[in-house]
Amino acid sequence: MKQPTAPDLYPELPIEDGQNYRLQKITEIEKTLINERDKRKSLYKKYKRGVNVTDGVDTSLISTSVVLAGIGIAFPILLPIQIAAVVCGSLGGLVKLIRRKLTTKSKKTL
């Protein structure tokens, strides 16, 4: 007597498709992470450049303020030079605040 035959209940599935899908997802995630890293690197460079520029401007404004204040003290008649010294000092303080903001933003991008 012959045994009855029926098709398999569970068909054979190719193993490679699942692995290919996983590898494809892994490469997609890797590409997005690389893109994000590159964006952050370029942002950091921009902020760092801004910090360097504001540092130079701040140094020049403060030195100008000191020189003008010295001239204003030496010659009290020159009131406009004293006013220019105060303006340069104030602008130096403002630039220093901007530099602090840029520094904190550059640290956040790392």
Backbone torsions as a table, in degrees:
resi	resn	phi	psi	omega
1	MET	NA	134.1	-177.8
2	LYS	-86.3	142.1	175.5
3	GLN	-79.2	138.6	177.8
4	PRO	-69.1	142.9	178.7
5	THR	-113.1	138.7	177.9
6	ALA	-131.7	155.9	177.5
7	PRO	-64.6	154.1	178.9
8	ASP	-59.3	142.4	178.8
9	LEU	-71.0	-38.8	-180.0
10	TYR	-111.3	114.7	-179.1
11	PRO	-73.5	158.0	177.4
12	GLU	-75.0	122.8	178.9
13	LEU	-103.0	139.2	177.0
14	PRO	-68.9	134.2	-177.3
15	ILE	-77.0	-29.7	-173.6
16	GLU	-64.5	-32.5	-177.1
17	ASP	-61.3	-43.8	178.9
18	GLY	-64.5	-40.9	179.3
19	GLN	-67.8	-39.7	177.7
20	ASN	-63.3	-40.8	179.0
21	TYR	-62.3	-44.5	179.5
22	ARG	-64.1	-43.9	178.9
23	LEU	-63.8	-37.0	177.9
24	GLN	-64.3	-43.7	178.5
25	LYS	-64.0	-40.8	179.7
26	ILE	-62.3	-43.2	179.5
27	THR	-67.7	-34.8	176.4
28	GLU	-63.8	-44.8	179.3
29	ILE	-64.5	-40.2	179.1
30	GLU	-62.7	-40.8	178.9
31	LYS	-64.6	-42.0	179.2
32	THR	-65.2	-38.7	178.4
33	LEU	-66.5	-39.1	178.3
34	ILE	-65.4	-42.1	177.8
35	ASN	-61.9	-43.1	179.5
36	GLU	-64.2	-40.4	178.4
37	ARG	-62.2	-42.6	179.9
38	ASP	-66.0	-39.4	177.7
39	LYS	-63.4	-43.9	179.6
40	ARG	-65.0	-36.9	179.4
41	LYS	-65.1	-42.4	179.8
42	SER	-68.8	-37.5	176.0
43	LEU	-62.8	-42.4	179.8
44	TYR	-61.7	-40.9	178.9
45	LYS	-62.8	-41.1	179.9
46	LYS	-64.8	-45.8	179.8
47	TYR	-65.1	-39.9	-180.0
48	LYS	-64.5	-39.1	177.1
49	ARG	-63.1	-41.6	177.8
50	GLY	-63.2	-39.5	177.9
51	VAL	-63.5	-42.5	180.0
52	ASN	-64.9	-41.0	179.7
53	VAL	-65.2	-46.7	-179.2
54	THR	-65.8	-30.9	176.9
55	ASP	-65.3	-43.3	177.6
56	GLY	-64.9	-42.1	179.0
57	VAL	-64.3	-42.2	179.9
58	ASP	-62.3	-43.9	179.4
59	THR	-62.3	-43.9	-179.5
60	SER	-67.9	-38.0	178.9
61	LEU	-66.3	-41.7	-179.6
62	ILE	-67.1	-42.2	179.5
63	SER	-66.1	-38.0	176.2
64	THR	-63.4	-40.7	179.2
65	SER	-62.5	-42.3	-180.0
66	VAL	-65.3	-43.3	-179.8
67	VAL	-64.5	-46.5	-179.4
68	LEU	-65.7	-36.4	177.7
69	ALA	-66.5	-39.0	177.2
70	GLY	-63.3	-41.7	177.4
71	ILE	-66.5	-39.9	-179.7
72	GLY	-65.6	-34.6	177.8
73	ILE	-73.3	-37.6	-179.3
74	ALA	-67.9	-37.5	-179.8
75	PHE	-124.0	90.3	-175.3
76	PRO	-62.4	-16.4	-178.9
77	ILE	-70.7	-25.6	-174.9
78	LEU	-84.7	73.2	-179.9
79	LEU	-64.7	-38.4	178.9
80	PRO	-60.7	-32.1	177.9
81	ILE	-68.9	-37.1	176.7
82	GLN	-65.9	-39.4	177.7
83	ILE	-64.5	-41.2	178.1
84	ALA	-63.4	-35.7	177.9
85	ALA	-64.7	-42.1	178.9
86	VAL	-65.5	-41.2	179.3
87	VAL	-64.1	-43.5	178.9
88	CYS	-63.8	-39.5	177.0
89	GLY	-64.4	-40.9	178.8
90	SER	-65.9	-43.0	177.7
91	LEU	-64.2	-35.4	176.4
92	GLY	-62.1	-41.1	176.7
93	GLY	-64.7	-39.3	178.7
94	LEU	-65.5	-42.0	178.6
95	VAL	-65.2	-34.9	178.2
96	LYS	-63.9	-39.0	176.3
97	LEU	-64.3	-41.7	178.3
98	ILE	-63.0	-40.8	179.0
99	ARG	-62.7	-38.5	177.5
100	ARG	-62.3	-43.3	178.9
101	LYS	-62.1	-44.7	179.7
102	LEU	-64.8	-36.3	178.9
103	THR	-65.0	-43.9	179.0
104	THR	-65.6	-37.4	178.4
105	LYS	-67.6	-37.6	179.5
106	SER	-68.5	-33.5	177.3
107	LYS	-69.8	-31.6	178.8
108	LYS	-69.4	-31.2	-177.7
109	THR	-75.5	-17.9	177.6
110	LEU	-76.5	NA	NA
